[in-house]
């Protein structure tokens, strides 16, 4: 678990800030997984959605 110093960061919940990178695989198992992007949520809006792409 990552703990943030700022109270407006560190939780995914309604009304909270939401900037997220969602990966399709575990980067702690293989650092190359950071290139396997599933989606990006910026300011609570879905901005990139690669979940349905066959890459």
TILUM-825015 format. One record per residue: residue number from 0; residue in three letters; x, y negated, z of N, C-alpha, C in turn. Coordinates in Angstrom, 1 decimal. Each point is the difference from the previous one (the first is absolute). Example, Ala and Ser with C-alpha at 12.3 -4.5 7.8 and 13.67 -1.06 7.14 Angstrom:
<rs>
<r 0,'ALA',<13.2,5.7,7.8>,<-0.9,-1.2,0.0>,<0.9,-1.2,0.0>>
<r 1,'SER',<-0.4,-1.1,-0.7>,<0.9,-1.1,0.0>,<-0.8,-1.1,0.8>>
</rs>
This chain:
<rs>
<r 0,'UNK',<0.8,1.2,0.0>,<-0.8,-1.2,0.0>,<0.9,-1.2,0.0>>
<r 1,'UNK',<-0.4,-1.0,-0.8>,<0.7,-1.3,-0.1>,<-0.7,-1.0,0.8>>
<r 2,'UNK',<0.7,-0.7,0.9>,<-0.6,-1.0,0.9>,<0.4,-1.4,-0.5>>
<r 3,'UNK',<-0.9,-0.8,-0.3>,<0.3,-1.4,-0.4>,<-0.1,-1.0,1.1>>
<r 4,'UNK',<0.8,-1.0,-0.1>,<0.0,-1.0,1.1>,<-1.2,-1.0,-0.2>>
<r 5,'UNK',<-0.4,-0.2,-1.3>,<-1.1,-0.9,-0.2>,<-1.3,0.7,0.2>>
<r 6,'UNK',<-1.0,-0.6,0.7>,<-1.2,0.7,0.3>,<-0.9,0.1,-1.2>>
<r 7,'UNK',<0.2,-0.7,-1.1>,<-0.9,0.1,-1.1>,<0.5,1.1,-1.0>>
<r 8,'UNK',<1.1,0.6,0.3>,<0.6,1.1,-0.8>,<0.0,1.3,0.7>>
<r 9,'UNK',<0.0,1.1,-0.7>,<0.3,1.3,0.6>,<-1.2,0.9,0.2>>
<r 10,'UNK',<-1.2,-0.5,-0.5>,<-1.2,0.9,0.2>,<-0.8,-0.1,-1.3>>
<r 11,'UNK',<-0.7,1.1,-0.4>,<-0.9,0.0,-1.1>,<-1.4,0.0,0.5>>
<r 12,'UNK',<-0.7,-1.1,-0.1>,<-1.3,-0.1,0.6>,<-0.8,-1.2,-0.7>>
<r 13,'UNK',<-1.3,0.1,0.0>,<-0.8,-1.2,-0.6>,<0.4,-1.3,0.7>>
<r 14,'UNK',<0.2,-1.0,-0.8>,<0.4,-1.3,0.5>,<1.4,-0.3,0.2>>
<r 15,'UNK',<0.9,1.1,-0.2>,<1.4,-0.2,0.2>,<0.6,-0.2,-1.4>>
<r 16,'UNK',<1.2,-0.6,0.0>,<0.8,-0.1,-1.2>,<0.3,1.3,-0.6>>
<r 17,'UNK',<0.0,0.1,-1.3>,<0.2,1.3,-0.6>,<0.9,-0.1,-1.2>>
<r 18,'UNK',<1.3,0.2,0.2>,<1.0,0.1,-1.1>,<0.6,1.4,0.2>>
<r 19,'UNK',<-0.3,0.9,-0.9>,<0.4,1.4,0.1>,<0.6,0.5,-1.3>>
<r 20,'UNK',<1.0,0.8,0.1>,<0.5,0.8,-1.1>,<-0.4,1.5,0.4>>
<r 21,'UNK',<-0.7,0.6,-0.9>,<-0.4,1.4,0.3>,<0.8,0.9,-1.0>>
<r 22,'UNK',<0.7,0.9,0.6>,<0.9,0.9,-0.8>,<-0.7,1.4,-0.1>>
<r 23,'UNK',<0.3,0.7,-1.1>,<-0.6,1.3,-0.2>,<0.8,1.1,0.7>>
<r 24,'UNK',<1.2,-0.3,0.5>,<0.8,1.0,0.7>,<0.7,-0.6,1.1>>
<r 25,'UNK',<0.7,0.8,0.8>,<0.6,-0.4,1.3>,<1.4,-0.6,-0.2>>
<r 26,'UNK',<0.3,-1.3,0.1>,<1.3,-0.5,-0.2>,<1.0,0.4,1.1>>
<r 27,'UNK',<-0.5,0.5,1.2>,<0.9,0.5,1.0>,<0.6,1.3,-0.4>>
<r 28,'UNK',<-0.7,0.8,-0.8>,<0.5,1.3,-0.5>,<0.9,-0.2,-1.2>>
<r 29,'UNK',<-0.3,-1.0,-0.9>,<0.8,-0.3,-1.2>,<-0.1,-1.4,-0.3>>
<r 30,'UNK',<1.1,-0.8,0.1>,<0.0,-1.4,-0.2>,<-0.5,-0.4,-1.4>>
<r 31,'UNK',<0.2,0.9,-1.0>,<-0.5,-0.2,-1.3>,<-1.5,-0.2,-0.1>>
<r 32,'UNK',<-0.7,0.5,1.1>,<-1.4,-0.1,0.0>,<-0.5,-1.5,0.0>>
<r 33,'UNK',<0.8,-0.9,0.3>,<-0.4,-1.4,0.0>,<-0.4,-0.5,-1.4>>
<r 34,'UNK',<0.5,0.8,-1.0>,<-0.4,-0.4,-1.4>,<-1.3,0.7,-0.4>>
<r 35,'UNK',<-0.6,0.8,0.9>,<-1.2,0.7,-0.3>,<-1.2,-0.8,0.6>>
<r 36,'UNK',<-0.3,-1.2,-0.6>,<-1.0,-0.9,0.5>,<-1.4,0.5,-0.4>>
<r 37,'UNK',<-0.9,0.0,1.0>,<-1.4,0.4,-0.2>,<-0.8,-1.3,-0.2>>
<r 38,'UNK',<0.1,-0.9,0.9>,<-0.7,-1.3,-0.1>,<0.6,-1.1,0.9>>
<r 39,'UNK',<-0.4,-1.2,-0.3>,<0.4,-1.2,0.7>,<-1.2,-0.7,0.4>>
<r 40,'UNK',<-0.1,-0.4,1.3>,<-1.1,-0.9,0.5>,<0.7,-1.2,0.5>>
<r 41,'UNK',<-0.4,-1.2,-0.6>,<0.6,-1.3,0.3>,<-1.1,-0.9,0.5>>
<r 42,'UNK',<0.1,-0.5,1.2>,<-1.0,-0.9,0.6>,<-1.3,0.6,0.0>>
<r 43,'UNK',<0.0,1.3,0.3>,<-1.3,0.8,0.1>,<-0.6,0.4,-1.3>>
<r 44,'UNK',<0.6,-0.3,-1.2>,<-0.5,0.3,-1.3>,<0.8,1.0,-0.7>>
<r 45,'UNK',<-0.6,1.0,-0.6>,<0.7,1.0,-0.8>,<0.6,-0.7,-1.2>>
<r 46,'UNK',<1.3,0.0,-0.2>,<0.7,-0.7,-1.1>,<0.6,1.0,-1.0>>
<r 47,'UNK',<0.5,1.1,0.5>,<0.5,1.1,-0.9>,<-0.6,1.3,0.5>>
<r 48,'UNK',<-0.5,0.7,-1.0>,<-0.6,1.3,0.3>,<0.5,1.0,-1.0>>
<r 49,'UNK',<0.9,0.9,0.4>,<0.6,1.0,-0.9>,<-0.4,1.4,0.4>>
<r 50,'UNK',<-1.0,0.1,0.9>,<-0.4,1.3,0.5>,<-0.5,0.9,-1.1>>
<r 51,'UNK',<-0.6,-0.5,-1.1>,<-0.6,0.8,-1.0>,<0.9,0.2,-1.2>>
<r 52,'UNK',<1.2,-0.6,0.0>,<0.9,0.1,-1.2>,<0.8,1.2,0.2>>
<r 53,'UNK',<0.2,0.7,-1.2>,<0.8,1.2,0.0>,<1.4,-0.4,-0.4>>
<r 54,'UNK',<0.8,-0.4,0.9>,<1.4,-0.5,-0.3>,<1.0,1.1,0.1>>
</rs>
